Amino acid sequence: MTTTPGTPGPIPVLLYHCVAPDPSAWIAPFTVSAAALRRHLEIITASGRTPITLSQLRDGIGGQAALPAQPVVITFDEEQWRAKQRSHQCVPAEARGDFL
């Protein structure tokens, strides 16, 4: 979490390394299924948090934009993102719903 004067308190930053049904052994401990990710997103939504991008966080901390009352940043590991982007499977549709 990050806290900066003028922001709405601690801001959770969640990092997902891999979203896959059958991950390789080396990444398995850092992997969630699409169903688990979907459940996480439902819990975040139910908690009243508003997802923001890293750019929005930067602008909010820098005083260039207002942040929502309860922001949360959700990020994905860059290398996993690039690898999965090539196959269009980074975040499976069943996990995304209307959230991402």
Buried (B, 14 or more C-beta within 10 A) or exposed (E): EEEBEEBBEEBBBEEBBBBBEEBEEEEEEEBBBBEEBBEBBEEBBEEEBBBBEEEBBEBBBEEEEEBBEBBBBBEBBEEBBEEBEEEEEBBBEEBBEEBE
